[in-house]
């Protein structure tokens, strides 16, 4: 039996733990110790794989959120850089005007 995990745009099939029916339970009881241990090991492995898959899905969701934050921060940074460039341009223009005024004052002073 499988269930489906849906994350972002991907659909990921995953195994689910199934509870042994009474008939399965009787067949398990009739198994040798080694066979029972194998079944127990397989159930443990399956549970571990489910946990790993859940962790991977959470990590994927976190990665998507992180990428969205990075994109947003990048856009804000570009906006701030553009504002700074505008301020630098204004300062340079003001400096040029002041230099011209200084030259004019020096000419008039002499």
C-alpha positions as CSV (number, residue, x, y, z in Angstrom):
1,X,0.0,0.0,0.0
2,X,1.3,3.5,-0.9
3,X,0.3,7.0,-0.1
4,X,1.2,10.1,-1.9
5,X,3.1,13.1,-0.5
6,X,2.6,16.4,-2.3
7,X,5.3,19.1,-2.0
8,X,5.6,22.1,-4.2
9,X,5.0,20.8,-7.7
10,X,6.2,17.3,-7.2
11,X,4.1,14.3,-6.2
12,X,6.2,11.7,-4.4
13,X,4.8,8.2,-3.8
14,X,5.8,6.8,-0.5
15,X,5.3,3.5,1.3
16,X,3.0,3.4,4.3
17,X,3.2,1.2,7.4
18,X,0.4,-1.3,7.3
19,X,-1.0,-3.0,10.4
20,X,-0.9,-6.8,10.2
21,X,-4.4,-8.3,9.8
22,X,-5.3,-11.2,12.1
23,X,-4.5,-13.6,9.3
24,X,-1.1,-12.0,8.8
25,X,-0.5,-12.0,12.6
26,X,-1.2,-15.8,12.7
27,X,1.3,-16.3,9.8
28,X,3.9,-14.2,11.6
29,X,3.4,-16.2,14.8
30,X,4.0,-19.4,12.8
31,X,7.3,-18.1,11.5
32,X,10.7,-19.1,12.8
33,X,12.6,-16.7,15.0
34,X,14.9,-15.7,12.1
35,X,11.9,-15.0,9.9
36,X,10.2,-13.0,12.6
37,X,13.5,-11.0,13.1
38,X,13.6,-10.4,9.3
39,X,10.0,-9.0,9.4
40,X,10.8,-6.8,12.4
41,X,13.9,-5.5,10.7
42,X,12.0,-4.8,7.5
43,X,9.4,-2.9,9.5
44,X,12.1,-0.9,11.2
45,X,13.7,-0.1,7.9
46,X,10.4,0.9,6.5
47,X,9.7,3.2,9.4
48,X,13.2,4.7,9.1
49,X,12.6,5.3,5.4
50,X,9.3,7.1,6.2
51,X,11.0,9.3,8.7
52,X,13.8,10.1,6.3
53,X,11.3,11.0,3.6
54,X,9.3,13.2,5.9
55,X,12.6,15.0,6.9
56,X,13.5,15.4,3.2
57,X,10.1,17.0,2.5
58,X,10.5,19.4,5.4
59,X,14.0,20.3,4.2
60,X,12.7,20.8,0.6
61,X,10.0,23.1,1.9
62,X,12.5,25.0,4.0
63,X,14.8,25.3,0.9
64,X,11.9,26.8,-1.1
65,X,11.2,29.3,1.6
66,X,14.9,30.2,1.8
67,X,15.1,30.7,-1.9
68,X,12.1,32.9,-1.9
69,X,13.7,35.0,0.9
70,X,16.9,35.2,-1.0
71,X,15.1,36.4,-4.1
72,X,13.2,39.0,-2.1
73,X,16.4,40.2,-0.4
74,X,18.1,40.4,-3.8
75,X,15.4,42.6,-5.2
76,X,15.6,44.9,-2.1
77,X,19.4,45.1,-2.5
78,X,19.1,46.1,-6.2
79,X,16.6,48.8,-5.2
80,X,19.0,50.1,-2.5
81,X,21.9,50.1,-4.9
82,X,19.9,52.1,-7.4
83,X,19.0,54.6,-4.7
84,X,22.7,54.9,-3.7
85,X,23.7,55.4,-7.4
86,X,21.2,58.2,-7.7
87,X,22.6,59.9,-4.5
88,X,26.1,59.5,-5.8
89,X,25.1,61.1,-9.1
90,X,23.4,64.0,-7.2
91,X,26.6,64.5,-5.1
92,X,28.8,64.5,-8.1
93,X,26.6,67.1,-9.9
94,X,26.6,69.3,-6.7
95,X,30.4,69.0,-6.6
96,X,30.8,70.0,-10.2
97,X,28.5,73.1,-9.6
98,X,30.5,74.0,-6.5
99,X,33.8,73.7,-8.4
100,X,32.4,76.0,-11.2
101,X,31.3,78.5,-8.6
102,X,34.7,78.4,-6.9
103,X,36.4,79.1,-10.3
104,X,34.0,82.0,-10.9
105,X,34.7,83.4,-7.4
106,X,38.5,83.1,-8.0
107,X,38.2,84.9,-11.3
108,X,36.1,87.7,-9.8
109,X,38.5,88.0,-6.8
110,X,41.5,88.6,-9.0
